[in-house]
Amino acid sequence: MYHGATEFPGNENAVSHPSQKVALFSRQPVTDEIYLNMFSVAQKSTDELVKSRAIVVYEGTDHGEGRWRCMKDSKGDCPHVAHAKTMLEKFAPHTEPGSTTNINGIDTEAESATGATVEEYNMEIPEPGGNSQRPAVSHMAIMPPPWAALERDPSLYPQPAPFTTPPACLKLDTNSTCPCTKPRCEYNMEKPVEEFPCLVFGLTQATETLIELQDCALCSGRWRQWVGPDLREVGIFNFNNKMLFTHELLDDYTSCYTSSETPFTSWIKVTSRRYDLHKSTVPFVSDHVFRAVWFAYANLQDFGDDMECVCCGPAPENVIWDSVTVGFNKKHALATLRPLTISGENAPSRSTTTYIKKPQVLADAILRRELRKVLKAGNVLSQAVADSDDDESVVEQKKTTAAENAEAERLKLIPIVTRKLIAVSPSLAAIFIHFWGPSTPGASKKQPALMYKKLFNQIAAEESVVQMLNRSALKELEGFIQRPSWDTASRLIDCPVLREVLKAHVTEEYPMSVMGICEWLHERSKTVHTLLMNNDCSTTSLATLDLPQLDWREDRPTYDRLSGDKKQDSGANRGDKCSKYYATYGTKTLTGGLMVAWCTHSICYGFHFIPNGEGRNDVFSAMYTRWPKAPKRIVYDFACALGPYCMTREPDFFADSLFMVDEFHAMDHKKCAPAAFAHTYMAVDPHIALLNTSAAECGNGGIKRIRKAVSYMGQGNAIVYTKVFISIWNRLRIREKFEGKR
């Protein structure tokens, strides 16, 4: 063999000559029956230089059951591969002189009767990581595995008995088609039928049998194929009329990878050993072939409406959002990856929606900061004192000095804060002076009760007043002001911090200062709500519509006057606001993760792959386009930032929603006020107390089983693989929780 003027060393396995068009220059055994073959294929029979030739690699059996790759041309119909196949047919040691069986395992004499060549008959198997593949011969919807079936599933066909041996001949019927076109070419009972050998791969071995095929009248050219039977009623998946697989076998992989982390390669290795143990005359297929078969099978499985909890219904009032670091390589992402966060060409435009200035309870930012300093002074010692290695007496002295400095700073701020609070609300100032004002000489200092600490922390927060008082709470507060009593005050479950203050005075007449704070909070909240509603340019109020009256909204609206609407949320420090804000997930080479919606029973209601990084838009867009009416309680680990985001864009839709941080993530939110946490509402609302706010963490823990496998897939396969996993996850929980099955 030549490389320019240099000849490579000889090889006893090489079949070559400088003038040969195809040369088999390397043949190495991988297993007993699988070989790694390397060919050098010339463009023309006279090409002698290496640069004019292409390297073709084939790994598989001499029957053609393997993977072909051309290093120069990636097309499936590469002529270099076709020439290499011809060479292997001649060289393969199993081929008897005069045999009519070629490398593809098909009788050439039988094929010639119908005018179809071997290459036209074969099915193209896509490369790993690809996003498309030719359809299988089987095309009818397939029911979920029996161990994941639900009582509400439709019976598409009688459940076949466990597979033992295939019939002597797999017959054509009225459901038989050829996968060549759309619509498919159907079986014609008036045309002749021929029988061909095929292999049926089961759990323990592959069995050879016969299959009826009919020449397709619509196929032409290289990819001419045959009309074959669907076979779902007998529990067989017809991949390409010569390789068929039992439903049991394909469902076995589904069972394994949804139960524990099981990549294709590991499962195929175990199955191959099982074939060896049962003395199967035909080895199991390669991982490349099985991947193509399983994804073709999964695309036909009808999982129906399993993305719905029996108890919560089609649009749950309580929804938990969380993202999980499951993604595929960005180089495999296609233009078809369009999550709900992307607005379409016909999306409605909210051209007048703008940011509301100063929506906090206290509009003065300096006053909020000074009030927080007064509330915290004397309660927190400096970290330097706490971590000091000095003697105990020195540490005590430092503590005393730190406490004196904090008290001095607090005393300086108290008159400033008092003066500003009087201008805002005299009643608010009166309560502040009562608990935090300077002590009268000779009098004991009264410590503020816990409920007043929470109330003033909420008032001094950087969060919007609508987080403290949503539209439902605002109506209940108005009812209390009109008829002050515990009966009306107890209904303020959507504003726990104010309800607890009112509960402390249930045995007495409500003080004027407390009533004054209620009236001021009502007026302040009503002002911000009015500004938000006037800012809403949507033509129809959607919050009051019944569920069956409204379909999904196709597109997320656009907000041209919101400067940050088209930008991705960052993890930058936000000053006085909560900095627990969209940390970077995953790696730079993968997509941004998976956003998943859960009900409190750990049933998934939907998911989408995030192209780049997680943001509030992922949750907002999904709820606005898929919920006919906004959820009443929204749990999210960044709910403190999600609430203002949603209320700025669609205030009427989200006006009655509560945005809460779940208990699992609450410890990471150091600057958030009580109204942002689920445990605040649990203390007063028995419905929330019974909610499993960490249901998403349970579900995401399961999804992480497929993280590694998905990272190596293309976009199409990643979506199918994830969808099947989540469907099985939901079905097993529905069976266990609501049907009493395991």
N, C-alpha and C positions, 0 to 999 in steps of 0.2 A: 504494500500500500504506500502511496506517495504523499508527501507533504512538501510541495515544491520539488526540489531535486533530491530530497532525503527520503529514504525508505524506512518505514517503521519495522521493528523486530518482528519476526514471524510468530504466529500463534497457531497451535495445532487445531483450534476450534474455528479458525477464520476461514471463511469461504470468500475468496477475493481474487481479483486480478485487476491491474490498472485500467483495463478497458471495460470492466464490468459496470453495469448501471447501478446494481445493488450489491453491497458486500456486508455479510454478517461477520463482523470482526471481533465480537466478544459474546460469550455465552456462559453465564455463571449461575450455578444452582442456588436458589433461595431456600426452597424446601424440596421434598422428594419429587414433587410434580411441577413446581413453579420455578421458572428460570428468568433471569434478567438478561435480555437479548439487546444488543446494540448494533445498529445497521448504519452504514454509510451509503447514502442515496445520491446519485448524480442527477443533475438537471437533464443532461443528455448523455448518451452512451459514450461519447468521446471525451467527456470531462474527466481529467485526471487529477487536477489540483484539489486539495482539501477545501479551499475557499469556495469552490464551485459545487460543493456537495453539502448535504444536510444530514445531521445525526438524528436518527429515529430510535427511540427507546421503547422496548416492550417488556413489561413484567407480567407474567401469567403462565398459564398452562399452554401446551402445544395445541389445545383445542380452541384457542382464541378467547378464552375467558380471562381477560386481564385488561391492562391499561396501556394504551398507545399514546406516545407523545412525540411530536416533531419539534426539535429545538429551533428550527428556522421559521416554521409556519404554524400558528396556533389554531388555525381553522380546523373544524371537525372533519371536513372533506379534503384534507390535505393530500395531494397526489403522492408525496413522499411516503406517507403511511401506507397507501394502497400498494405501492411497489414493494415495500418491506413485507407486507402480508403475503404477497405472492412468493417472495423469497423464503419465508418461514415455512410455507406449505411444502416447498420442495425439500427443505432441509430437515424439517421436524422428523425425528427418528420413528415416531409412531405411525407415520403415513406409509401404508403398504403400496407397492407398485400397482397401478391400475385401480386404486381405491377411488370411489366417487365422493368420499367425505372430505371436505376442505377444512380450512382452519377455523371456520365459524361453526362447525358441527352440523351443517345442513347438507343434505343430499343434493349435489349439483345437477344430477340427472332429473330429479323430481322438480327442481326449480326451473330447469330449462323448458319444461313442459308448459309453464305459465309465462315464460319470457322474463322472469325476474332474476337478476344477478344477486350474488351474495352481498355485495356492498349496498345494493338498493334495499335489501331485505332487513339489514341490521338496524338496530336502534342506536342513535347517538347518545352516549352517556356524558353528561357535562363534567367539566373540570371541577375539583373541589374549590369552594369559595365562589363559584359562579352564581349567577342569579337567574338562570333560565335553564329549562330542560325540555326535551320532547315529551309529549304526554304518553302515558302508558296505554295499553290496549284496554284494560279495565277502565271504565268511566262512570259507572253507576255509584251513587252515594253508598258509603259503607257505614254500618252502625258502629258506635263506640264499643270498646272491649266489654264483655259481659261483666267483668269485675268492677267496671266503672259506669255501668248502665243505671239510669234513673227511671223511676216509675213513670215520669211524664214523657219519656222518650217515645217517639213514634216507632212502630214496628214496620220497618221498610221491607223485611223479608223474614221468613222463619229462621231462627238462630240455628246455624248448622251444628251438627254433632262434632265432638272432638275429632280431629283429623287422624286417620290411621294410615290408609293407603289410598292413592288416587284411583279413580275409575279407569277401566281399561282404555277408554277413549273419552276425551273431553269434547262434548258435542257443541256445535253451533246452535244458537237459538235466536229469538227475535231481538234480544238485547245485544247481539254481536255486532261489532263495528270495527272499522279501521281508524287508527288515530291520525290519519293523514291530513284531514281538512276540518274546517268548521263551517257548516255542520259536517259530522263524520259520515263516511260512506257506510251504509248499513248492509246487513246480510240479505242476500237475495236468494230466496228458496228455489228459484228457477235456474240458477246458475250451478255449475258443478262444484263439488266440494272435494278437497284432498286431505289426506292424513299425513302428518309429519311427526317425527319424534320430538319430545320436549322433556324438560326436567322440572320436577316439582320439589322445591326445597322446604322441608318441614323442620320441626324442632330438633330432631336427632339425626336425620339423614335426608339425602336427596334421592328421589325415585324417578325412574324413567317411565314415561307413558306416551300415549299418542294424543294428538290434538287435531281437531278438524279446522281447516283454514280454507278461505275462499279468496281467489284473486280479486284485488281491489280495482274497481273500474275507474277510480278517480286519480290514483297515484300515477306519477310519471317521473321519469328521470332517475337520478341517483337514489332518492329516498323512497322508492316504490315499496309499499308494504302490503300486508295481508289483513283481511277481515278475520278477527278472532273472537272467541267467546269471552264474556265478562267474568263469569264464574263466581260472583259474590255469594250466590245461594249455596254453593258447596264449600265456602270458606277458603277460596283460593283467589289470589291477586295475580292477574295476568299482566306481566310487565311488558314482554315483547314477543309473545307467542312461542318462545323457546325457553325462557327462564320464567318460571312461575313460583310464587311464594305463598305459603299458607298464612291466613290471618293470625293464627296462633303464634307463628314465628315472629311476625312483624309486631304484634301486640306485646310479645315478650320483651322486645327492646324498649317499647314504650313503658312497660311496667318497671323495667330496671332503671332507666334514666330519670323517671319521675319519683323513684323511691330513694335513690342515692346517686351521687355523682358517677355517671357511667358514660365515658366517651365511646364513640363508635368503635374505635380500634380495640378497646378492652373487651367490649361485648363480643365482637367478632372473633377475637382470640379464644374466648371461652367457648363460643359456639363451634369453632373449628375443632377444638379438643373434644367436644361432645360428639361431633361427627366421627372423629377417629375412634372414640370409645365404642360407638355403635357400629363400627366397621362399615361406614358408608363408602360405597364404591366411587362416589363422586365427592371431591372435597367441597367445602363451603366456599362461597364467592369471596372476592376481595373486598376490602373496606370501601373502595371507590365505587364498586358496583352496588353494594348494599346501601350506601348512602343515597344513591340515586333512586333505588327501589323504595326505600323507606319514605323519602320525601314525596315521591309520587303517590304512595299509599296514604300518607297523612293528609295530602291535599284533597283526597276523596272522602275522608272520614267526616261524618255529619255529627258535630257535637251540639248542634242546636242552640238553645237559649240557656246554656249552663253558666253564663256570666250574670246570674241573677240569684239572689238569696230568696229562699221560700218565705222567710219571715219579713224581710225588708222590702220586697217588691221591686218593681222595675226602676224606681228612682228613690233610693233610700234617703230618709231625712238626716241620718247620721252617716257621714262619709269620712274616711281617714285616707289621707294622701301621703305617699312617701316614695322616694326614689331609691333605686338599688343599682349598684355598679355592674350592670350587665349590658354589654355593648359589643358590636362587631367592628372590624377595622374600617376606618374612614375611607380607605381607598376602594372599598366595596360598596360604599353608599351611592345610590343612584338618584336621579332627579325625581323619581317617583316617591322618595321618602319625604312626604309632606304631612307632618303631624298637624294637629289641630291648631297649633300656635301660628301657623302661616295663613294669612288671609288670602282668599282667592280674588280673581278679577272682579267678580260680582259681589264682593263683600260689602255690606252696608257701611257707610261712612258717618262717623260721629264728628262732624267738622267743627262743632262749637264746644266740644268737651275740653275743659282746661283744668289745670291744677287749682285746688281750693287753697287759698293762703290762710295760714294760722288756724288749722282745724282742731288744735289741742283744746283741752278744757280751759287752761289759762293761755291766753293768746300771747302774753309777754314772755319771750324766751328767757330773758334775764331773770325775771321773777321765778320762773320754773326752776332754774338752776340754783338760785339763792334759797328757795324753799327746800329743795332736796338737801342742800348742805345743812340747813337747820335740823331737818329730820334725822340726818345721819350722824351729826356731831355728838360725841360722847358715847356712841354705841360701838364704834370701830376703832381699835388701836392701830397705830402704824405697824406695817410688817417688819420694819427695822427693829422695833421694840420686841415684837414677838419672837423674832429669830436671833436675838442677841445672846452672846455667849458670856456675858458679864456675870458677876456675882449676883446672888438673889437680891441683896440690898440695893445694888446699882440698878437692877432691872425694875425694882419697885419704884425707885426714884424716877426712872425714865417714864414709867407708866403714869406716875403722878404728874410729871411735867407735861406729857402728851395730853392727858385729860384736861389739865388747866389751860393749855393752848387751844384745845378744841372748844372748851367752854367759853374762852375769851372771844374766839372767832364767832361762835354762835350768838353771844350777847351783842356783838357788833351788828350782826345781820338781823336780829329780831325786830328792832324798830323800823329798819328799812323794809323788811317783808311785811310787817304789820301795816305800815302806811300804804303800801301798794295794794294789800288785800282789802283794806277799807274802801279804796277806790273801785275795786272789782265787786266785792260783796261784803257789807258790814257784818252779816251773819257768819260768813266764813272767817273773817278776821276775829270775831268774838270767840269762836271755838279755838282758833289758833292761839290766841292770847291765854285762854283758860288752861291749855295743856302745855304750851311751849313758851309762854311769856316768862319774863324774869320773876323769880320768887319774891314774895313779900317778906321783909325782914321779920324774923321770928316765927314765920309760918312754915309748915311742912309742905314740900313740893309734891303736888299730885301728879303721878305718872299717867301719861295718856293711855287709854285702853287700846287693846289691839285693833278693834274695829275702826277706831279713829286714825290709827297709824296707817292702816290699809287705805282708808278713804283719802287721806292727804297724800299718800304715795301715788294714788291713782290720779289725783288732781294735778300733781306736779309732774306727771309722766309726759314723755314726748309723743305719746300715742294720740290718735284722733279721739275726740269725744264720742264718736259713734261706736268705738270699740267698747266703751263703758256703757253707753246707752244706745242700743239699736232701736229700730222703729217700734218693735213690740214692747221693749222696756219703756220707751218714751210714752207710749199710750198708758201703760200701767202707772207710771209716775204721775201722769196728768190725773188719773182717777184717784190716786192717793191725795194729791193736793186738794182736789175738790171735796173728798170725804176722808179726812185723816182718821184712820183706824188700823188696827193690826190686820183686819180682814183684807183691806186694800193694800197694805204694806207687804203682806206675805206673798202677794202675787208678783213681786219684783224679783223673781228668780233669775231673770236675765241680767240683773244688776246686783250681784251678791254683796259688794262692799257697802252699798247704800242700804240694802235690806238689813244687814247686820247692825248698822247704826240705829235703824228704826226699831229693830227687835229689842235693843237695850233699853228702850223707853216704853215698852209695851204695857207696863203696869202703871204708867202715869200719863198725864197729858203731854203731848209732844212739845218740847221747848220751842220758843220762838226762833232761836238761832238755828235749830235743826230744820224747822219748816222753811226758814229763809234760805238755807243751803239747797233744799229740795227745789224751791221755786227758781233759784238762780241756775241750778244744773238743768232744770227743764227748759228754761229760756235759752241757755247757751247751746244745749243739744239741738233744740228746735231750729235755732239759727243756722247751725252747720248743716242739718238735714235739709233745710230749705234751699241753701246754696247748692248742695249736691243735686237735689231734685231739679232745680232750675238749670243745672248744668247738663242734665240728661236729655239728649235730643232724640232718644229712641221714640218711634211713633206709637208703639203699643206697649201698654203696661203688661208685663209678662208674669209678674209675681203672683197674680190672683187667678191665673188660668188653671183649670183642672188638668190632670196629667193626660187623659186620653185626647184632649182637644189640640194638642200641640206636638208636631213632629220635631225631629232634630233640626237644629239650625245648621245649615250647611257650612257657614263661614263665620270666623271670628271677625267682628267689626274692626275698622281701622280708626285710629285716633290721631289725626294729623297734627293737632296742636299740642299733643303730649310729647315733649322732646325725647323722653326716655323710653317711649313705647316700643320702638324698633330696636332698642339696644338690649344686649344680653346683661342680665343681672351679674354684678361682680361681687367679689368677697372683700371689698375694701372696707376699712374702718369707717363707721358712720357717726363718729363723734358721740353726742349724748344719746343717740338712738342705739337700739340693740345691735351688737356687732356679730351675733350668731347668725351669719348671713351668707348662705350659699357657698360653702367651702368647695374646693376643687375636688371632683371625684374622678376615679379611674386614671387612665393614662392618656397621654396626648395622642396616641395612635388610634384609640378607640372612640366610638361615638359616646355621647354624653351620659349614657345610662338609660334606665327604664323607669318611667313614671307610671305608678300603679295606683288605682283607686280601690279601696277595700270597704266593706261594711264591717260592723263590729263583730260579726261572726267569722271573720277571716275569709270571706268569699270575695273574690276579685270581680270588680265590675268593668274593668277595661284597663288597657295599658297602651302606651306608645313609646317608641324609641326616640330619645332626645338627640337631635343631630350634634349639638356641641356641648352645652352645659345646662344644668338645671336652673330654672328660674320660676318666678311667680306666674309667668305667662303660661307655663305648662299646666298648672292647676286651674287658673282662671279660664283659659280657653276650653278646657275639657268640660268644666262644669257649665259654662254658658252655652256651649253648643250641644251638650248631651243631656242636660237636666231640664225638663219642661218647667220645673219650679225649683228655685235654688234650695239646696239642702238647708235644713234648720240649724244643724251643728256641723261645722267643718273643722276637722282636726288635722293639723299639719305642723311639722317641726319648725316652720317659719311663719306661723300664723300671725305673729305680731306685725310682719311686713305684708302678708297676703291680704289682710283685711282692708287697709287703706288702698292697696292696689285695685282690688275688686270694686270698692265703693266709689273710687274716683271714676272708673270707666262705666259701670252699670249699677248705679246706686239704687234704682227701683227694684232691680232683680235681686240684689243681695241685701236689701234693707233690713230684712228680718232674720238674717243669718248671724250665728255666733261663730267667731273664729277663735280656736283654742289650740294651745301648744300641749301636746300629750305629756303625760307624766314622765315618760322615759327621757324626753329631751328637755324637760323644764329646767334641769340643773344647769344647763349650758346658757340659759338666758339670764344674765346678771343684771341687765338694765331695764327689763320689762316690768310693767305694773301688774297688779293682781288680776285685772280683767283679761289678761292674755293667756292665763293658765287654766287647764281643764279642772285641776283640783280645787280651784276657787269656786267653780260652779257645782262641783260634786258635793260640797258642804251644804248646799241649799236645795239642789234639784235631784230628787231620787232617780229620775230617768237617766241623768248623766252619771250618777253614782254607779249605776248598773252597767254602764258602757265599758267595753274593753277597749280603751283608747290606744293600747299597744298591739292591736290586732295586726296592724301593718308590719310591725317588726317580726311577728310570727310568720306572716306570709312571705316577707322578703327573705327571711332566713331560709325558707324552702327554695325560693327562686335562685338563690346563690349557688345551688347545686349545678345549674347549667351555665354558670358564668364562664368557665374555661372553654366549654364546647362552643358556645356562641361566639366567643372572641375569634375563632378561626373560620367562621362561616361568612358567606355572602349575605346580602341584605334579605333576599327572598327566603332563603333557608332559615336565617335567624328568626324571622318573624313567624314562620310556620312552626319551628322548633319551640319557640317560646309560647305560642298560642296553644299547642298541644299540651305542654307542661301545665299551663294555668288551667286549662279545661279539666285535665285529670285531677289537679289539686282541688278545684271547686267541687267536682263530682264526688270525690271521696269524702269531703267534708259534709256535703249535702246528704249523702247516704248515711253517714255516721250520726249527724246531728238531728236530721229530720225524718229519716226513713228507718232508723234503727238497724242499719246494715254496716258491715265492715268489709 
